[in-house]
């Protein structure tokens, strides 16, 4: 069995994430201690105890999810699991890059915190919005966005068949929601995020991030293959990783396409490492024949290891 380990992005965070693995594994406690040191505040306490309002601020969410995902992978690796491919949804791609050996954990903490700050500065809170569109093919979602008159909105995440996330200015997203319901969408669900990610509203943030990644960040070639979520292609070099991390900030996440690319490479099992089962659900809807597992605490770790041994 060939496996891919995939890492969740924003939206999967919740108060208490990572706590069980922290209590059960000394290497996880070391990760959080290092994160606290690098970031200058108690990320462990924020992740485990909240408050949720603070954890949900994108500048806090991004490093918190990086650590939670990396901690889940760390315990998998301690048990001998070695993935053939890595991928991450949006912010989760940074976790994949760290796991691949291309980026140091400490550097990734600083970069994800910077990324969150740049994104929040690009669009003042309350002016942007994202919403999940359920039950329509991507072509109809894209067409509806072009009909909006009140501002800018476009598809941001192509997550799986029948699930597309739109992103843009608040009024435009709300107008698009009405058009999409008329077009036959089953539901249009506003997302609890503070910035309109993966849209051209993030171009300024992407430009500033590019300056740092290309001029200052030390990123190497990956030791484990990574599939980029912005173009569903395998990344083989340092320059390709940097370009992909910049591109995904203001371009749509092609998650469905990325999963199909991984499957086409002969991978038949997907392990979601990090809080929740959002990505596992997207795998099941996109690739019904694939085996799916998740690791976010000791119970799910035990179940996944048992299934992999079977």
C-alpha positions in Angstrom: 0.0 0.0 0.0 1.3 3.4 -1.0 0.3 6.3 1.2 -0.1 10.1 1.1 -0.1 12.2 4.2 -2.3 15.3 3.8 -2.5 18.3 6.2 -5.6 20.5 6.8 -5.7 24.2 6.6 -7.8 27.0 8.2 -11.2 26.0 9.2 -10.1 22.8 10.9 -8.8 24.5 14.0 -10.6 24.1 17.3 -9.8 24.7 21.0 -8.3 21.5 22.4 -6.5 20.4 19.2 -3.3 18.6 19.8 -3.7 18.3 23.5 -4.1 14.5 23.7 -0.9 14.0 21.6 0.9 16.6 23.8 0.0 14.6 26.9 0.9 11.3 25.4 4.2 12.0 23.5 7.3 13.8 24.8 8.5 14.7 21.2 5.1 16.6 20.7 5.7 18.5 24.0 9.1 19.4 22.6 7.5 20.8 19.4 5.1 23.0 21.4 8.0 24.2 23.6 10.0 25.2 20.5 6.9 26.9 19.1 6.3 28.9 22.3 10.0 30.0 22.2 10.0 31.1 18.6 6.6 32.9 18.6 7.0 34.5 22.0 3.7 33.4 23.5 2.2 30.2 24.8 0.8 28.6 21.7 0.2 25.3 23.5 -2.1 27.1 26.0 -3.9 28.9 23.2 -4.4 25.7 21.2 -5.6 23.6 24.2 -7.6 26.2 26.2 -8.4 29.0 23.8 -10.2 31.4 23.8 -11.6 30.5 20.4 -11.8 34.2 19.4 -8.0 34.5 19.7 -7.2 31.1 18.2 -9.4 32.0 15.2 -7.4 35.1 14.4 -5.5 34.1 11.2 -2.2 35.3 12.6 -2.7 32.8 15.5 -4.5 30.1 13.5 -1.8 29.5 10.9 1.1 28.6 13.2 -1.2 26.7 15.5 -2.4 24.5 12.7 1.2 24.1 11.5 2.2 22.7 14.9 -0.9 20.5 15.3 -0.4 18.9 11.8 3.3 18.4 12.4 2.7 16.9 15.8 0.3 14.4 14.2 2.8 13.5 11.6 5.6 13.2 14.2 3.7 10.5 16.1 3.0 8.7 12.9 6.7 8.7 12.0 7.6 7.5 15.5 5.5 4.5 14.7 7.4 3.8 11.5 5.0 5.3 9.0 6.8 6.7 5.9 4.6 8.5 3.3 5.2 8.3 -0.4 3.7 11.7 -1.1 2.7 14.8 0.9 0.1 17.5 0.2 -1.6 20.2 2.3 -4.8 22.2 1.8 -3.9 25.9 1.7 -2.0 26.6 5.0 -1.5 22.8 5.3 0.9 23.0 2.4 3.4 24.6 4.7 3.2 21.6 7.0 3.8 19.3 4.1 6.9 21.4 3.1 8.3 21.1 6.7 7.6 17.3 6.7 9.3 17.0 3.3 12.6 18.3 4.8 12.5 21.4 2.6 11.8 23.9 5.3 12.9 24.1 9.0 10.1 23.9 11.5 11.3 27.1 13.3 11.4 29.0 10.0 7.9 27.8 9.1 6.5 29.1 12.4 7.7 32.6 11.6 6.6 32.4 7.9 3.1 31.2 8.8 2.7 33.9 11.4 3.9 36.5 8.8 1.5 35.0 6.2 -1.4 35.4 8.6 -0.4 39.0 9.3 0.0 39.9 5.7 -3.4 38.4 4.8 -5.2 40.3 7.6 -3.5 43.6 6.6 -4.5 43.1 2.9 -8.2 43.2 3.6 -9.7 44.7 6.8 -11.8 42.3 8.9 -15.4 42.4 7.9 -14.8 43.5 4.3 -14.0 40.1 2.8 -15.9 36.8 2.9 -15.8 33.2 1.9 -18.6 30.7 1.4 -18.9 27.0 0.6 -21.2 26.2 -2.4 -22.6 22.7 -2.2 -24.3 20.7 -5.0 -23.2 22.6 -8.1 -20.4 21.7 -10.6 -17.5 24.0 -10.8 -18.5 25.4 -14.2 -21.8 26.7 -12.9 -20.1 28.3 -9.8 -17.6 30.1 -12.0 -20.3 31.3 -14.3 -22.4 32.7 -11.4 -19.4 34.6 -10.1 -19.0 36.4 -13.5 -22.6 37.7 -13.2 -22.1 39.5 -9.9 -22.4 43.3 -10.2 -21.7 44.5 -6.7 -18.0 43.7 -6.5 -15.4 41.1 -6.8 -15.9 37.4 -6.1 -14.4 34.2 -7.6 -14.0 30.5 -6.9 -11.2 29.9 -4.3 -11.2 26.2 -3.5 -12.2 23.4 -5.8 -12.5 20.9 -2.9 -14.3 17.9 -4.4 -17.1 17.2 -6.9 -20.1 19.4 -5.8 -18.1 21.5 -3.3 -16.6 24.8 -4.3 -15.6 27.7 -2.0 -16.0 31.2 -3.3 -14.1 34.2 -2.0 -14.1 38.0 -2.4 -15.7 41.2 -1.2 -18.5 40.6 1.3 -21.4 42.2 -0.7 -20.2 40.4 -3.9 -20.1 37.0 -2.1 -23.6 37.6 -0.7 -24.9 38.5 -4.2 -23.2 35.4 -5.6 -24.9 33.3 -3.0 -28.3 34.3 -4.2 -27.4 33.6 -7.8 -26.0 30.2 -6.9 -29.1 29.2 -5.1 -31.2 30.2 -8.1 -28.8 28.1 -10.2 -29.6 25.1 -8.1 -27.0 25.0 -5.3 -28.2 22.9 -2.4 -26.6 25.2 0.2 -24.3 28.2 0.3 -22.6 28.3 3.7 -20.6 31.3 5.0 -17.2 30.2 6.4 -15.8 31.4 9.7 -12.7 32.9 8.3 -11.4 36.4 8.7 -9.9 37.0 5.3 -10.9 36.2 1.7 -8.1 33.7 0.9 -7.1 32.5 -2.6 -8.4 35.5 -4.4 -6.9 38.5 -6.2 -7.6 40.5 -3.0 -4.5 38.7 -1.6 -2.2 39.8 -4.4 -0.5 42.5 -2.3 0.1 40.0 0.5 1.4 37.5 -2.1 3.9 40.0 -3.4 5.2 40.8 0.1 5.4 37.1 0.9 7.3 36.4 -2.3 9.9 39.0 -1.4 10.6 37.1 1.9 10.5 33.6 0.5 12.8 34.3 -2.5 15.2 36.7 -0.8 15.5 35.5 2.8 13.9 32.1 3.4 16.0 29.0 3.2 14.0 26.3 1.4 15.6 23.2 0.0 14.5 20.5 -2.5 12.0 18.1 -0.8 13.1 14.7 0.3 9.5 13.4 0.0 7.5 14.4 -3.1 4.9 17.2 -2.6 1.9 17.9 -4.7 1.2 21.6 -5.0 -2.4 22.5 -4.2 -2.5 25.5 -6.6 -1.7 23.6 -9.8 -1.8 19.9 -8.8 1.8 19.3 -9.9 4.6 17.6 -8.1 7.2 19.9 -6.7 10.8 18.9 -7.1 13.0 22.0 -6.4 13.4 24.8 -3.9 12.3 27.4 -6.6 9.2 25.4 -7.4 8.2 25.2 -3.7 8.7 29.0 -3.2 6.6 29.8 -6.3 3.9 27.4 -5.3 3.6 28.9 -1.8 3.3 32.4 -3.3 0.9 31.3 -6.0 -1.6 29.6 -3.6 -2.2 32.8 -1.7 -4.0 34.6 -4.5 -5.0 31.7 -6.7 -7.6 28.9 -6.2 -6.8 25.7 -4.3 -7.2 22.8 -6.8 -7.7 20.2 -4.1 -9.9 17.8 -6.1 -7.3 17.9 -8.9 -4.4 17.4 -6.5 -6.1 14.3 -5.0 -6.6 12.9 -8.5 -2.9 13.6 -9.4 -1.8 11.7 -6.2 -4.1 8.8 -7.1 -2.8 8.7 -10.7 0.7 8.3 -9.2 -0.3 5.0 -7.7 -1.2 6.2 -4.2 -4.2 4.4 -2.8 -4.3 5.4 0.9 -4.6 8.9 2.4 -3.8 9.8 6.0 -5.1 13.1 7.3 -2.6 14.4 9.9 -4.1 17.2 12.1 -7.3 18.3 13.6 -10.6 17.0 12.2 -11.7 14.9 9.2 -12.5 17.5 6.6 -9.8 16.3 4.1 -10.7 12.7 4.7 -14.3 13.5 3.7 -13.1 15.3 0.5 -11.0 12.2 -0.4 -14.0 9.9 0.0 -16.1 12.2 -2.3 -13.4 12.5 -4.9 -11.8 9.0 -4.8 -14.4 6.6 -3.4 -12.0 3.6 -3.8 -9.2 5.2 -1.8 -8.5 4.1 1.8 -8.8 7.1 4.2 -7.4 7.5 7.8 -6.8 10.3 10.2 -4.5 11.0 13.1 -5.4 13.8 15.6 -5.2 12.0 19.0 -4.0 8.7 20.5 -7.3 6.9 19.7 -7.3 7.8 16.0 -3.5 7.0 15.8 -4.2 3.5 17.2 -7.0 2.9 14.7 -4.9 4.1 11.8 -1.9 2.0 12.8 -4.1 -1.1 13.2 -5.7 -0.6 9.8 -2.3 0.0 8.1 -1.0 -3.3 9.6 -4.0 -5.3 8.5 
